[in-house]
Amino acid sequence: MKLALAITGASGIGLANRFIELLPDTIELHVVTSKNSTIVSMCENKKIFFHDDNNIASSISSGSFGIDKTIILPCSMNTLAKIACGIADNLPTRIASVALKERKTLILAPREMPYSTIALENMHKLSLLGAIISPPVMAYYSDIKTLEDMENFLVGKWYDALGIEHNIYKRWGNHDK
Ligand SMILES: Cc1cc2nc3c(=O)[nH]c(=O)nc-3n(C[C@H](O)[C@H](O)[C@H](O)COP(=O)(O)O)c2cc1C
């Protein structure tokens, strides 16, 4: 699978780090971020290609490159609003618009609290257009005891939505063994 990951300026960039860290080596990952210094160090041994967020001529900017699935993690309200309006003035917003036009999987992990009505309207619109709105929402099952467990649970839920096999959180129904 060719997977595109855009990291935008919302709180929770650590979740993107964990997402990359736990990703199976078999996935070809394309990352666009303006804040890539924190994640570069953990990218050894993985099939990762970095893209400049201002490089609108990047390979992943074109539908013909064949990105299978795209996730914006975390997704700022700014990027969310641009995507909902069809604005594609940087690489994260461009790859989201490509995913929508190509009818490919697009997952958005909006991080804000509380949500404004504008943000909720934007999420509603994008959901109707086929995007999967998947914010980092805490869970209280799955034997979660630490922040790391909680982050693993969230990453596991995003992997589930992307169809990436994993065993990083305990699923409901496995507790009575
Ligand atoms: C410390 C800090 C934390 C922020 N956290 C969030 C956040 O959680 N969610 C959000 O939508 N914006 C947040 N912002 C504001 C965004 O960074 C800002 O709207 C920016 O324009 C987003 O740009 P981008 O969408 O191109 O990454 C934060 C800004 C700072 C400085």
The ligand as an ORCA input file, in Angstrom:
! r2SCAN-3c Opt
* xyz 0 1
  C       1.149     25.520     20.621
  C       0.073     25.547     19.571
  C      -0.907     24.586     19.598
  C      -1.909     24.573     18.632
  N      -2.857     23.608     18.689
  C      -3.827     23.567     17.755
  C      -4.805     22.543     17.791
  O      -4.795     21.650     18.636
  N      -5.736     22.519     16.825
  C      -5.784     23.476     15.833
  O      -6.669     23.389     14.983
  N      -4.877     24.474     15.782
  C      -3.901     24.548     16.717
  N      -2.962     25.558     16.664
  C      -3.099     26.625     15.645
  C      -2.536     26.188     14.280
  O      -1.149     25.881     14.411
  C      -2.746     27.322     13.255
  O      -4.130     27.474     12.995
  C      -1.991     27.108     11.969
  O      -2.342     28.152     11.062
  C      -2.268     25.760     11.319
  O      -1.571     25.711     10.072
  P      -1.590     24.375      9.159
  O      -3.016     23.932      9.081
  O      -1.069     24.819      7.830
  O      -0.679     23.397      9.799
  C      -1.937     25.570     17.622
  C      -0.930     26.540     17.578
  C       0.063     26.522     18.539
  C       1.148     27.555     18.466
*
